[in-house]
């Protein structure tokens, strides 16, 4: 083929081209190379190229061809969609091939017109007397189909398409290929407008489809829910939503998926949300977790759909928890009270935690609702009066778990066993109360060796540290360190007894635990005046001499109410050993080495113990029948006579004497709460001073608000208590009121 421009006969060449184009668009076959040569000749002809004429002739031919196709389509009555799709697919394939054949015309004359055009959709032909838009061949063919076929058939097409969707929703089998092809043709026609490629699809089909979908499901859902109930309706709704989502992915453009979802959700869920939400409390009561799960998954699809569920859940858990606490039976023994109480709270938590996990997929909003309800139950239930009962009982429950008497504790499952304590602990507002009682009980476990294991204690402290920080557990950790240092100190003491002759030898074997003042809740607390027997005095003197040689300037305060020892009998047929006898009990028993009997008044004189401590030491000895009191009345009178029981018998040679000193009395409990109140007062005063020192001047309500904010990590302060602290600081001249504004305070440097 010659590439040089030539003179050509347009009519003759066009006749051949027209025949080729006709065969292409009807898919009857043609050779493309000769046609491309003819197109090149016409576009480069001398003296005047025929590009313009070629474009107009091609357009005119395509319009006539499409008009004939349209009439055939309109004549169809039953198979409109299949006939339309068949002709569209043939036309689309053929015109795409034409676009390739007319590539030279596209790349030269048409492109130049497009570049010169001001029209955004296509090129505006500026030739003599011409006003028609100019497009690339492929686009031109789509424009012609749109204007000559689609615009005349779209009403019937869309109606037929929607009818197919309805049939498929009703369970009929349809020709999916036809439906897919028709919808894709709508999308392809949109390619005419490059700025809005889905304009035809959206305007002519999508809007009508969504309206039809909404109408279909609104009608169906209203009828179904009224005749089948909420539970069956939710199952139906879930199935319909899944079906429609799959249908959308199969037939629709991706841009329609979210719109279809919203349309279906509005029709199936939003219209009936009030009816669904009213069943939530019933399903919680009846433990219908499958229904709750379906309700959650449905309502979570719409805006604020789960909000009423959250309110119902929180309210239901709170009421259920209060009822559970009210139903706790009276404990058989005081030791049972914390177990019954905390186990009840844990049962409530476990029940609804399982609901949140399995029915609500651990949704953070539902977890938060559970947390709010549990916090209300733990801090505001009827038993929590005064409002420090929950943390106190939780500390006592921890003590039950961590004592050696707990036979069910498994060391390899320490974290699992202790996690319930930490679960309830995070809901406790007054964490300082728990800290106070827990530290007292930890001290007793460490001192008396009743802790189940150091690893378990460390695991518990680690959990508390993770929840509240280092400062919260610093004293607890120092208590552990003291026990370790005491072991090393006792080894040094025993070595010094052998090597240092200046240290007096004790009358009996003993060991000492040296506790750091300020770290232990027992140091100095509860210690009574006490005259030690000579056997114990020699031990104290010996260790004090050693300790003074090791540490200068330190003072030892002996806590006899926390000491214990073992005694062996020499007055009975069998040699019994009384183990873990307190120093107070030991002093009473050793007195009978030189006396056959003694009155209560004598014991008081010899030991110098207050009546309360003497009674707590003496009563267990009488109850164990080691001593006999005359008269045998329960009350102790100064004239009552106590005698050593020379007929004492026991099945065990090692007898453990009940230690009443280890049990908390009401007076001690009251003192502990008083100490907590005092510590809170100091904490609040310190917080107020810190705030005022930083801010210099503050209004009353702002100061109260910031003080509460600083205290909430430890306890929930009451406003009257804060007011008293402010008044106290004003009296101490840390703060002063403004002269003109009595509700405003200033810091006094």
VMD Tcl script that draws the C-alpha trace (Angstrom):
set ca {
  {0.00 0.00 0.00}
  {1.33 3.40 -1.00}
  {1.42 5.94 1.82}
  {1.58 8.90 -0.56}
  {-1.57 11.07 -0.83}
  {-3.65 10.14 -3.88}
  {-6.69 11.24 -5.77}
  {-9.58 8.91 -4.91}
  {-13.21 8.48 -5.89}
  {-15.02 8.93 -2.53}
  {-18.30 7.33 -3.62}
  {-16.56 4.27 -4.99}
  {-14.38 3.80 -1.92}
  {-17.26 4.51 0.51}
  {-19.42 1.89 -1.20}
  {-16.86 -0.74 -0.29}
  {-16.42 0.60 3.20}
  {-20.16 0.71 3.82}
  {-20.47 -2.92 2.85}
  {-17.64 -3.80 5.25}
  {-19.13 -1.80 8.10}
  {-22.47 -3.51 7.55}
  {-20.86 -6.92 7.85}
  {-18.95 -5.86 10.96}
  {-21.94 -4.53 12.93}
  {-23.95 -7.63 12.02}
  {-21.00 -9.89 12.88}
  {-21.03 -11.60 9.48}
  {-17.30 -11.30 9.04}
  {-14.96 -9.04 7.07}
  {-11.26 -8.45 6.51}
  {-10.15 -5.36 8.37}
  {-6.88 -4.55 6.59}
  {-8.35 -3.45 3.20}
  {-10.86 -1.25 5.03}
  {-8.11 0.41 7.05}
  {-6.25 1.11 3.74}
  {-9.36 2.69 2.24}
  {-9.90 4.84 5.33}
  {-6.30 6.03 5.10}
  {-6.74 6.92 1.41}
  {-9.86 8.97 2.11}
  {-8.28 10.81 5.04}
  {-5.14 11.71 3.00}
  {-6.75 12.25 -0.39}
  {-5.60 15.10 -2.70}
  {-6.39 17.85 -3.14}
  {-8.90 17.71 -0.22}
  {-9.11 14.95 2.43}
  {-12.50 13.32 2.91}
  {-12.23 12.91 6.71}
  {-15.27 15.03 7.46}
  {-17.40 13.38 4.82}
  {-16.28 9.92 5.95}
  {-17.30 10.69 9.58}
  {-20.74 11.96 8.54}
  {-21.39 9.04 6.21}
  {-20.41 6.53 8.94}
  {-22.68 8.26 11.45}
  {-25.59 8.28 9.01}
  {-25.15 4.57 8.29}
  {-25.01 3.65 12.00}
  {-28.15 5.68 12.69}
  {-30.08 3.86 9.96}
  {-28.82 0.49 11.22}
  {-29.77 1.28 14.82}
  {-33.21 2.51 13.80}
  {-33.92 -0.84 12.18}
  {-32.77 -2.65 15.34}
  {-35.02 -0.46 17.46}
  {-38.10 -1.31 15.45}
  {-37.36 -5.01 15.84}
  {-36.93 -4.59 19.61}
  {-40.16 -2.61 19.98}
  {-42.03 -5.29 18.12}
  {-41.14 -7.83 20.85}
  {-43.87 -8.53 23.40}
  {-42.62 -11.42 25.56}
  {-38.83 -11.64 25.16}
  {-37.96 -7.94 25.23}
  {-34.90 -8.26 27.48}
  {-33.38 -11.23 25.65}
  {-33.89 -9.63 22.25}
  {-32.54 -6.27 23.43}
  {-29.49 -7.92 25.00}
  {-28.81 -10.04 21.90}
  {-28.87 -7.02 19.58}
  {-26.93 -4.87 22.03}
  {-24.15 -7.43 22.42}
  {-23.80 -7.84 18.66}
  {-23.87 -4.08 18.11}
  {-21.42 -3.42 20.96}
  {-18.94 -6.00 19.67}
  {-19.18 -4.79 16.10}
  {-18.81 -1.10 16.93}
  {-15.77 -1.81 19.07}
  {-14.20 -3.46 16.03}
  {-15.22 -0.44 13.93}
  {-13.44 1.77 16.42}
  {-10.29 -0.20 15.75}
  {-10.78 -0.12 11.97}
  {-11.29 3.66 12.01}
  {-8.25 4.22 14.16}
  {-6.60 6.61 11.67}
  {-9.69 8.81 11.58}
  {-9.81 8.78 15.42}
  {-6.16 9.68 15.80}
  {-6.11 12.55 13.35}
  {-9.21 14.43 12.27}
  {-11.41 13.52 15.25}
  {-8.67 14.10 17.79}
  {-7.92 17.54 16.31}
  {-11.59 18.51 16.55}
  {-11.74 17.28 20.15}
  {-8.66 19.26 21.13}
  {-10.07 22.43 19.57}
  {-13.48 21.98 21.11}
  {-14.85 23.81 24.08}
  {-17.47 21.13 24.67}
  {-16.77 19.04 27.79}
  {-18.65 15.97 26.56}
  {-17.14 15.69 23.10}
  {-15.88 17.80 20.22}
  {-17.95 20.50 18.59}
  {-17.51 20.28 14.84}
  {-16.75 23.76 13.54}
  {-17.01 23.07 9.78}
  {-19.20 25.08 7.40}
  {-22.87 24.83 8.39}
  {-22.26 22.03 10.87}
  {-23.31 22.13 14.52}
  {-23.25 18.44 15.50}
  {-20.98 17.07 18.24}
  {-18.00 15.02 17.15}
  {-16.96 11.86 19.07}
  {-14.50 9.06 18.68}
  {-16.05 6.21 16.72}
  {-16.72 3.98 19.75}
  {-18.33 6.85 21.65}
  {-20.31 7.89 18.60}
  {-21.80 4.43 18.35}
  {-22.83 4.55 22.03}
  {-24.40 8.00 21.55}
  {-26.39 6.77 18.57}
  {-27.64 3.72 20.51}
  {-28.56 5.90 23.47}
  {-30.45 8.45 21.37}
  {-32.12 6.07 18.93}
  {-32.72 2.88 20.94}
  {-32.31 3.30 24.68}
  {-34.24 6.56 24.93}
  {-37.23 4.89 23.23}
  {-37.11 1.58 25.14}
  {-35.80 2.48 28.60}
  {-39.22 2.56 30.24}
  {-40.11 -0.97 29.18}
  {-36.55 -2.17 29.83}
  {-36.36 -0.92 33.42}
  {-39.85 -2.20 34.16}
  {-38.92 -5.64 32.83}
  {-35.64 -5.64 34.80}
  {-37.41 -4.75 38.04}
  {-39.97 -7.48 37.34}
  {-37.13 -10.02 37.12}
  {-35.77 -8.86 40.48}
  {-39.20 -9.27 42.03}
  {-39.55 -12.78 40.60}
  {-36.16 -13.82 41.96}
  {-37.04 -12.41 45.43}
  {-40.25 -14.43 45.28}
  {-38.24 -17.59 44.71}
  {-38.62 -18.00 40.95}
  {-35.70 -19.04 38.76}
  {-34.71 -16.30 36.30}
  {-32.19 -15.92 33.50}
  {-29.36 -14.29 35.45}
  {-27.21 -13.80 32.36}
  {-29.82 -11.57 30.74}
  {-30.22 -9.47 33.89}
  {-26.47 -9.04 34.28}
  {-26.04 -8.14 30.62}
  {-28.85 -5.54 30.60}
  {-27.52 -3.77 33.72}
  {-23.97 -3.79 32.33}
  {-25.31 -2.18 29.15}
  {-26.65 0.69 31.28}
  {-23.20 1.10 32.82}
  {-21.45 1.01 29.43}
  {-23.74 3.66 27.97}
  {-22.63 5.92 30.80}
  {-19.11 5.93 29.37}
  {-20.30 8.65 26.95}
  {-19.97 11.23 29.75}
  {-16.44 10.97 31.10}
  {-17.25 13.28 34.02}
  {-20.31 11.25 35.09}
  {-19.65 7.71 33.84}
  {-22.61 6.20 35.78}
  {-25.14 8.92 34.97}
  {-27.43 6.73 32.83}
  {-27.13 3.77 35.22}
  {-28.04 5.92 38.23}
  {-30.70 8.14 36.68}
  {-32.53 5.58 34.58}
  {-32.10 2.37 36.63}
  {-30.63 2.70 40.11}
  {-33.19 5.16 41.48}
  {-36.12 3.07 40.26}
  {-34.47 -0.13 41.51}
  {-33.95 1.25 45.03}
  {-37.53 2.54 45.18}
  {-38.84 -0.84 44.04}
  {-36.65 -2.60 46.61}
  {-37.86 -0.37 49.44}
  {-41.49 -0.90 48.45}
  {-41.08 -4.68 48.18}
  {-39.43 -5.17 51.57}
  {-41.61 -2.63 53.36}
  {-44.70 -4.50 52.21}
  {-43.29 -7.93 52.97}
  {-41.84 -7.02 56.40}
  {-45.02 -5.39 57.66}
  {-47.07 -8.47 56.76}
  {-44.54 -10.96 58.15}
  {-43.88 -9.32 61.53}
  {-47.59 -8.92 62.28}
  {-48.31 -12.59 61.69}
  {-45.12 -14.32 62.87}
  {-43.71 -12.31 65.78}
  {-40.37 -10.64 66.40}
  {-38.16 -13.73 66.78}
  {-39.24 -15.30 63.46}
  {-39.14 -11.92 61.78}
  {-35.51 -11.35 62.77}
  {-34.55 -14.70 61.27}
  {-36.38 -13.74 58.09}
  {-34.76 -10.30 58.05}
  {-31.26 -11.75 58.44}
  {-31.88 -14.15 55.56}
  {-33.30 -11.38 53.36}
  {-30.38 -9.07 54.08}
  {-27.90 -11.78 53.15}
  {-29.83 -12.61 49.98}
  {-30.02 -8.98 48.89}
  {-26.34 -8.38 49.59}
  {-25.45 -11.37 47.40}
  {-27.91 -10.15 44.74}
  {-26.33 -6.72 44.75}
  {-22.83 -8.11 44.28}
  {-24.04 -10.33 41.48}
  {-26.01 -7.80 39.43}
  {-25.26 -4.22 40.47}
  {-22.35 -1.88 40.01}
  {-20.14 -1.60 43.11}
  {-21.27 2.00 43.65}
  {-24.79 0.75 44.39}
  {-23.88 -1.74 47.12}
  {-23.93 0.72 50.02}
  {-27.13 2.37 48.78}
  {-28.82 -1.01 48.48}
  {-27.69 -1.89 52.01}
  {-29.19 1.31 53.41}
  {-32.43 0.82 51.48}
  {-32.85 -2.74 52.76}
  {-31.87 -1.72 56.30}
  {-34.41 1.09 56.31}
  {-37.19 -1.19 55.10}
  {-36.42 -4.25 57.21}
  {-34.92 -2.72 60.36}
  {-35.42 1.00 60.79}
  {-39.17 0.83 60.14}
  {-39.56 -1.84 62.85}
  {-36.78 -0.88 65.30}
  {-39.19 0.12 68.07}
  {-40.88 -3.29 67.97}
  {-37.52 -5.08 67.99}
  {-36.09 -3.02 70.84}
  {-39.05 -3.70 73.12}
  {-38.19 -7.43 73.12}
  {-34.62 -6.92 74.36}
  {-35.44 -7.13 78.08}
  {-37.54 -10.26 77.53}
  {-34.74 -12.00 75.66}
  {-32.27 -11.07 78.43}
  {-34.60 -12.50 81.06}
  {-35.21 -15.71 79.10}
  {-31.52 -15.97 78.10}
  {-32.37 -16.16 74.39}
  {-28.87 -15.42 73.20}
  {-29.50 -16.33 69.58}
  {-32.33 -13.81 69.42}
  {-30.22 -11.21 71.19}
  {-27.40 -11.81 68.73}
  {-29.72 -11.41 65.75}
  {-31.24 -8.27 67.27}
  {-27.76 -6.82 67.83}
  {-26.55 -7.58 64.33}
  {-29.71 -6.11 62.82}
  {-29.93 -2.94 64.90}
  {-26.19 -2.25 64.63}
  {-26.72 -1.72 60.89}
  {-28.75 1.48 61.45}
  {-27.80 4.78 63.09}
  {-28.28 4.69 66.89}
  {-30.00 1.33 66.51}
  {-28.24 -0.30 69.47}
  {-28.47 2.72 71.79}
  {-31.79 1.61 73.37}
  {-30.37 -1.92 73.71}
  {-27.43 -0.54 75.68}
  {-29.77 1.26 78.04}
  {-31.95 -1.84 78.49}
  {-28.90 -4.05 79.07}
  {-27.37 -1.72 81.65}
  {-30.67 -1.30 83.50}
  {-31.42 -5.04 83.44}
  {-27.96 -6.03 84.71}
  {-28.20 -3.45 87.49}
  {-31.61 -4.68 88.66}
  {-30.55 -8.31 88.35}
  {-27.41 -7.62 90.37}
  {-29.28 -5.79 93.13}
  {-31.79 -8.66 93.37}
  {-28.94 -11.18 93.51}
  {-27.25 -9.29 96.35}
  {-30.53 -8.99 98.26}
  {-30.96 -12.75 97.91}
  {-27.63 -13.63 99.55}
  {-28.46 -15.82 102.59}
  {-27.16 -14.91 106.02}
  {-23.65 -16.40 106.40}
  {-23.22 -19.40 108.69}
  {-19.93 -17.93 109.95}
  {-18.31 -14.49 109.56}
  {-15.70 -16.09 107.28}
  {-18.45 -17.05 104.83}
  {-19.72 -13.49 104.34}
  {-17.03 -12.28 101.90}
  {-17.15 -15.55 99.96}
  {-20.93 -15.43 99.52}
  {-20.91 -11.75 98.63}
  {-18.04 -11.76 96.11}
  {-19.12 -15.04 94.52}
  {-22.57 -13.52 93.97}
  {-21.05 -10.47 92.26}
  {-18.86 -12.75 90.15}
  {-21.85 -14.88 89.13}
  {-23.59 -11.72 87.89}
  {-20.49 -10.62 86.02}
  {-19.84 -14.02 84.45}
  {-23.44 -14.42 83.32}
  {-23.61 -11.12 81.50}
  {-20.00 -11.12 80.35}
  {-20.86 -14.33 78.52}
  {-23.92 -12.62 77.02}
  {-21.82 -9.66 75.86}
  {-19.23 -11.98 74.34}
  {-21.53 -14.44 72.58}
  {-24.59 -12.34 71.78}
  {-22.97 -8.94 71.20}
  {-19.58 -9.99 69.81}
  {-17.72 -8.21 72.63}
  {-18.83 -4.89 71.15}
  {-17.01 -2.12 73.12}
  {-20.31 -0.28 73.63}
  {-21.87 -3.32 75.30}
  {-18.69 -3.97 77.32}
  {-18.96 -0.39 78.56}
  {-22.63 -0.93 79.46}
  {-21.68 -4.05 81.44}
  {-18.90 -2.13 83.21}
  {-21.26 0.72 84.16}
  {-23.84 -1.72 85.50}
  {-21.27 -3.70 87.49}
  {-19.80 -0.51 88.94}
  {-23.28 0.49 90.12}
  {-23.93 -2.97 91.58}
  {-20.60 -3.12 93.41}
  {-20.75 0.40 94.86}
  {-24.48 1.06 95.33}
  {-25.98 -2.28 96.34}
  {-27.87 -2.66 99.65}
  {-25.02 -4.51 101.40}
  {-22.50 -1.80 100.59}
  {-23.58 0.30 103.56}
  {-21.54 2.11 104.67}
  {-20.16 2.65 101.15}
  {-16.92 0.88 102.01}
  {-18.30 -2.64 102.51}
  {-17.55 -3.95 99.00}
  {-13.79 -3.25 99.04}
  {-13.54 -4.58 102.60}
  {-15.27 -7.85 101.70}
  {-13.21 -8.11 98.51}
  {-10.01 -7.83 100.55}
  {-11.29 -10.53 102.91}
  {-12.21 -12.72 99.94}
  {-8.65 -12.30 98.65}
  {-7.41 -13.40 102.06}
  {-9.53 -16.56 101.84}
  {-7.98 -17.37 98.45}
  {-4.39 -16.70 99.50}
  {-4.39 -18.48 102.88}
  {-2.96 -21.97 103.30}
  {-6.36 -23.16 104.42}
  {-7.57 -22.82 100.82}
  {-7.21 -26.45 99.69}
  {-8.56 -25.78 96.19}
  {-5.80 -23.35 95.16}
  {-3.64 -24.62 92.28}
  {-0.28 -22.88 92.03}
  {0.01 -23.47 88.29}
  {-3.33 -21.68 87.85}
  {-2.65 -18.75 90.17}
  {-3.53 -16.07 87.61}
  {-6.78 -17.82 86.74}
  {-7.73 -18.18 90.42}
  {-6.93 -14.58 91.32}
  {-8.41 -12.93 88.21}
  {-11.94 -12.80 89.73}
  {-10.60 -10.56 92.51}
  {-9.10 -8.18 89.96}
  {-12.33 -8.21 87.95}
  {-14.39 -6.97 90.91}
  {-11.54 -4.69 92.02}
  {-11.69 -2.61 88.84}
  {-15.31 -1.74 89.65}
  {-14.58 -0.66 93.23}
  {-14.66 3.10 93.73}
  {-13.04 3.16 97.18}
  {-9.77 1.48 96.27}
  {-8.06 2.97 99.31}
  {-10.33 0.89 101.57}
  {-9.36 -2.28 99.74}
  {-5.70 -1.30 100.01}
  {-5.97 -0.76 103.76}
  {-7.68 -4.06 104.53}
  {-5.63 -6.03 102.02}
  {-2.34 -4.76 103.45}
  {-3.44 -5.70 106.99}
  {-4.33 -9.20 105.91}
  {-1.19 -9.57 103.82}
  {0.85 -8.55 106.86}
  {-0.77 -11.27 108.97}
  {-0.21 -13.88 106.26}
  {3.46 -12.98 105.94}
  {4.15 -12.69 109.67}
  {2.31 -15.87 110.65}
  {3.43 -17.84 107.60}
  {-0.11 -18.60 106.47}
  {0.33 -17.43 102.88}
  {-0.31 -20.13 100.31}
  {2.81 -19.19 98.30}
  {5.05 -16.24 97.50}
  {4.32 -16.66 93.80}
  {0.58 -16.31 94.37}
  {1.12 -13.21 96.52}
  {3.39 -11.69 93.88}
  {0.84 -12.44 91.17}
  {-1.84 -10.64 93.15}
  {0.35 -7.61 93.80}
  {1.31 -7.56 90.12}
  {-2.35 -7.45 89.12}
  {-3.04 -4.58 91.53}
  {0.01 -2.73 90.26}
  {-1.17 -3.09 86.68}
  {-4.60 -1.75 87.65}
  {-3.54 1.18 89.87}
  {0.14 1.84 89.30}
  {3.38 1.47 91.26}
  {2.51 3.83 94.10}
  {-0.58 1.82 95.04}
  {1.45 -1.36 95.66}
  {4.80 0.12 96.78}
  {4.19 -0.62 100.47}
  {3.00 -4.14 99.68}
  {6.20 -4.78 97.76}
  {8.34 -3.40 100.61}
  {6.61 -5.83 102.97}
  {7.86 -8.66 100.80}
  {11.35 -7.20 100.78}
  {11.36 -7.01 104.59}
  {10.57 -10.71 104.84}
  {13.52 -11.52 102.61}
  {15.87 -9.23 104.53}
  {14.67 -10.71 107.82}
  {15.78 -14.14 106.68}
  {19.29 -12.86 105.97}
  {19.34 -10.98 109.27}
  {18.44 -14.12 111.25}
  {21.30 -16.01 109.61}
  {23.74 -13.27 110.65}
  {22.31 -13.32 114.17}
  {22.82 -17.07 114.51}
  {26.42 -16.73 113.28}
  {27.05 -13.88 115.73}
  {25.79 -16.02 118.63}
  {28.57 -18.47 117.84}
  {31.36 -15.96 117.19}
  {30.60 -12.89 119.35}
  {30.78 -13.60 123.08}
  {29.49 -10.11 123.97}
  {26.02 -11.01 122.68}
  {24.08 -12.77 125.48}
  {22.70 -16.18 124.69}
  {18.89 -16.44 124.64}
  {17.09 -18.94 126.87}
  {15.25 -20.50 123.92}
  {15.62 -20.75 120.16}
  {13.83 -18.00 118.28}
  {13.86 -15.95 115.08}
  {12.93 -12.33 114.43}
  {11.16 -10.50 111.63}
  {12.24 -6.87 111.37}
  {9.53 -4.74 109.75}
  {10.11 -1.28 108.31}
  {8.03 1.30 110.14}
  {5.60 2.96 107.73}
  {5.44 0.04 105.31}
  {3.48 -2.32 107.55}
  {-0.03 -1.55 108.78}
  {0.65 -3.46 112.01}
  {3.73 -1.57 113.22}
  {2.78 0.06 116.52}
  {-0.92 -0.60 115.99}
  {-2.63 -2.80 118.54}
  {0.48 -3.15 120.70}
  {-0.47 -3.27 124.39}
  {1.66 -2.83 127.53}
  {3.14 -6.22 128.34}
  {5.43 -7.69 131.00}
  {7.45 -10.35 129.29}
  {8.34 -13.55 131.12}
  {12.06 -14.01 131.75}
  {12.36 -16.64 129.01}
  {11.18 -14.12 126.39}
  {13.05 -11.18 127.93}
  {16.39 -12.92 127.39}
  {15.57 -13.35 123.68}
  {14.67 -9.69 123.30}
  {17.83 -8.58 125.09}
  {20.06 -10.88 123.00}
  {18.68 -9.76 119.62}
  {18.61 -6.08 120.62}
  {22.32 -6.28 121.48}
  {23.08 -7.85 118.08}
  {20.90 -5.37 116.16}
  {22.49 -2.36 117.84}
  {25.91 -3.63 116.77}
  {24.73 -3.85 113.16}
  {22.66 -0.64 112.89}
  {23.35 2.58 114.73}
  {20.54 5.01 115.43}
  {17.73 2.59 114.78}
  {15.09 1.75 117.37}
  {13.35 -1.59 117.69}
  {9.70 -1.61 118.79}
  {8.61 -5.10 119.78}
  {5.13 -6.12 118.58}
  {4.29 -8.86 121.03}
  {0.69 -9.03 119.83}
  {2.06 -10.37 116.52}
  {4.56 -12.86 118.03}
  {4.06 -16.58 118.48}
  {5.97 -19.60 119.69}
  {5.76 -23.29 120.65}
  {5.54 -24.75 124.20}
  {6.12 -28.33 125.36}
  {4.36 -29.84 128.37}
  {6.15 -31.62 131.20}
  {3.27 -32.17 133.59}
  {1.22 -34.70 131.60}
  {1.69 -38.39 130.83}
  {2.16 -37.50 127.17}
  {4.50 -34.75 126.06}
  {2.23 -32.42 124.08}
  {3.45 -29.51 122.04}
  {1.28 -26.39 121.87}
  {2.15 -24.72 118.57}
  {1.69 -21.11 117.43}
  {0.92 -19.86 120.92}
  {0.95 -16.05 121.11}
  {3.34 -14.22 123.42}
  {0.38 -13.22 125.58}
  {-0.79 -16.86 125.85}
  {2.78 -18.00 126.42}
  {3.16 -15.56 129.31}
  {-0.05 -16.88 130.92}
  {0.99 -20.54 130.60}
  {4.57 -19.99 131.78}
  {3.18 -18.41 134.93}
  {1.92 -21.88 135.96}
  {5.50 -23.17 136.18}
  {5.58 -21.61 139.64}
  {1.90 -21.45 140.58}
  {-0.84 -24.05 140.78}
  {-3.60 -21.53 140.13}
  {-4.16 -17.82 139.67}
  {-7.03 -15.39 139.67}
  {-7.86 -13.19 136.72}
  {-6.64 -10.25 138.77}
  {-3.28 -12.05 139.30}
  {-2.91 -12.63 135.56}
  {-3.64 -8.99 134.89}
  {-1.00 -7.92 137.40}
  {1.68 -10.29 136.11}
  {1.16 -9.62 132.39}
  {0.07 -5.94 132.62}
  {-2.28 -6.64 129.72}
  {-5.46 -4.61 129.26}
  {-8.64 -6.55 130.00}
  {-9.53 -6.83 126.30}
  {-6.19 -8.37 125.30}
  {-6.06 -10.62 128.35}
  {-9.52 -11.97 127.59}
  {-8.66 -12.64 123.93}
  {-5.55 -14.55 125.00}
  {-7.13 -16.46 127.90}
  {-10.46 -17.58 126.44}
  {-8.93 -19.86 123.72}
  {-6.80 -21.59 126.40}
  {-9.92 -22.25 128.45}
  {-11.92 -23.38 125.40}
  {-9.09 -25.78 124.47}
  {-9.30 -27.19 128.03}
  {-5.64 -26.47 128.70}
  {-6.80 -24.27 131.56}
  {-9.87 -24.66 133.76}
  {-11.76 -21.67 135.17}
  {-13.91 -21.63 138.25}
  {-16.72 -20.79 138.21}
  {-17.37 -22.04 134.69}
  {-19.46 -19.07 133.51}
  {-18.47 -17.46 130.22}
  {-17.88 -14.04 131.74}
  {-14.48 -13.32 133.30}
  {-14.42 -11.76 136.74}
  {-11.28 -10.59 138.56}
  {-11.93 -13.16 141.32}
  {-12.33 -16.11 138.95}
  {-9.66 -18.76 139.52}
  {-7.77 -20.33 136.63}
  {-6.04 -23.70 137.11}
  {-3.81 -25.81 134.86}
  {-5.77 -28.85 133.59}
  {-3.64 -31.82 134.65}
  {-6.09 -34.20 132.94}
  {-5.71 -32.56 129.50}
  {-5.92 -35.06 126.63}
  {-5.76 -34.75 122.86}
  {-5.57 -37.18 119.95}
  {-2.70 -35.11 118.53}
  {0.61 -34.52 120.21}
  {0.96 -31.19 118.35}
  {-1.97 -29.04 119.38}
  {-2.70 -25.75 117.68}
  {-4.30 -23.24 120.01}
  {-6.92 -20.93 118.43}
  {-5.47 -17.45 118.17}
  {-8.16 -14.89 118.81}
  {-5.64 -12.10 118.27}
  {-5.47 -12.96 114.59}
  {-9.22 -12.47 114.18}
  {-10.43 -8.95 113.54}
  {-12.75 -7.51 116.16}
  {-15.45 -4.92 115.62}
  {-13.32 -2.38 117.48}
  {-10.36 -3.03 115.18}
  {-12.60 -2.78 112.13}
  {-13.93 0.54 113.37}
  {-10.40 1.79 114.01}
  {-9.39 0.80 110.49}
  {-12.22 2.84 109.01}
  {-11.27 5.78 111.21}
  {-7.70 5.58 109.90}
  {-9.05 5.50 106.34}
  {-11.08 8.66 107.01}
  {-8.02 10.37 108.48}
  {-5.88 9.38 105.50}
  {-8.55 10.63 103.10}
  {-8.64 13.96 104.88}
  {-4.86 14.32 104.56}
  {-4.99 13.24 100.91}
  {-7.68 15.80 100.07}
  {-5.88 18.58 101.90}
  {-2.66 17.79 100.07}
  {-4.51 17.70 96.73}
  {-6.16 21.07 97.44}
  {-2.83 22.64 98.35}
  {-1.19 21.27 95.17}
  {-4.01 22.62 93.01}
  {-4.03 26.04 94.64}
  {-0.26 26.31 94.56}
  {-0.35 25.76 90.80}
  {-3.44 27.88 90.04}
  {-3.06 30.58 92.75}
  {-6.74 31.61 92.54}
  {-9.79 29.43 91.94}
  {-13.54 29.55 92.27}
  {-15.10 27.16 94.78}
  {-16.84 24.87 92.26}
  {-13.69 24.62 90.12}
  {-11.54 23.71 93.12}
  {-14.04 21.05 94.22}
  {-14.21 19.63 90.69}
  {-10.41 19.40 90.31}
  {-10.04 17.88 93.77}
  {-12.58 15.17 92.93}
  {-10.72 14.52 89.68}
  {-7.44 13.92 91.53}
  {-9.05 11.69 94.15}
  {-11.19 9.41 91.95}
  {-8.34 7.00 91.28}
  {-8.29 6.15 95.02}
  {-11.81 6.89 96.29}
  {-14.98 8.86 95.59}
  {-14.81 11.94 97.84}
  {-18.00 13.57 99.07}
  {-18.39 17.31 98.55}
  {-19.07 18.01 102.27}
  {-15.75 16.33 103.11}
  {-13.95 18.54 100.59}
  {-15.63 21.62 102.04}
  {-14.41 20.68 105.53}
  {-10.88 20.28 104.18}
  {-11.05 23.71 102.56}
  {-12.25 25.26 105.82}
  {-9.45 23.50 107.70}
  {-6.82 24.83 105.26}
  {-8.24 28.34 105.61}
  {-7.89 28.05 109.40}
  {-4.31 26.83 108.93}
  {-3.72 29.84 106.61}
  {-2.88 27.80 103.51}
  {-5.82 29.46 101.74}
  {-7.85 32.61 102.10}
  {-11.13 33.88 100.72}
  {-11.35 36.90 98.45}
  {-12.68 39.95 100.24}
  {-15.35 40.66 97.62}
  {-15.93 37.08 96.37}
  {-16.53 34.61 99.16}
  {-16.72 31.69 96.69}
  {-13.21 32.37 95.40}
  {-10.01 31.21 97.14}
  {-6.40 32.34 96.90}
  {-3.25 30.44 97.80}
  {-1.24 31.86 100.66}
  {2.47 31.42 99.96}
}
mol new
graphics top color blue
foreach p $ca { graphics top sphere $p radius 0.5 }
foreach p [lrange $ca 0 end-1] q [lrange $ca 1 end] { graphics top cylinder $p $q radius 0.2 }
display resetview
